[in-house]
Amino acid sequence: MESEIILSKISKSFNGQKVLDNFSYTFRFNNIYKISGPNGSGKTTLLKIIKGVYLPDSGKILSKSKLKVNVSYIDNNPRSFFHRLNVKDNLDYFLSLNSPNYKPQFFEELVDFFGISHLQNTLFSDLSQGQMQLISIIRGVANKSKVIILDESFSFLDIKIKSKLESFLIEKNIQDKSLVL
């Protein structure tokens, strides 16, 4: 159990509508998983349960990793940033607040790797949706979590950045023995 997350008989309902029913699965670290299904099938709910945003109505989540501090949840919603702050101030604030593993040097490496150093002093509200999404992804990986959850996070990215990001996540997964969902 040291290097896995075990979901056992997880169920979750919203307004009497069952979204997950008796779902069980074991996610092993040093793997990349893709969860697919039609809209409304419970994918986001499942990912938010793993992160701890939602509690299951029934069932158990077992893991030796402290999921609250070792899971980064990245979605395609830019509302979790301060739009009147620049990129660097946003990332410095959120990463220092939520991430005990955050190292400013790693943030600089990520910004250079993705070729967006020139955006650091740009107001968040002045970014394109793709740039906002990339900043969100950088925020999610900069804290070096053991588990990275990407929930439709590639939606607004161009093909070049998607390819670079896929390579980065595969390399991070291999080096850090992490889990990517």
SULTA-V710238 format. One record per run of one state. SS is the DSSP state (a for helix, b for strand, c for the rest). FROM is the first residue (numbers start at 1). LEN is the number of residues. If there is no record, write none. Layout:
ss: {SS,SS}
from: {FROM,FROM}
len: {LEN,LEN}
This chain:
ss: {c,b,c,b,c,b,c,a,c,b,c,a,b,c,a,c,b,a,c,a,c,a,c,b,a,c,a,c,b,c,a,c,b,c}
from: {1,4,15,17,29,31,33,43,52,58,63,67,71,75,78,81,86,87,99,104,114,117,120,123,124,127,129,143,147,151,159,177,179,181}
len: {3,11,2,12,2,2,10,9,6,5,4,4,4,3,3,5,1,12,5,10,3,3,3,1,3,2,14,4,4,8,18,2,2,1}
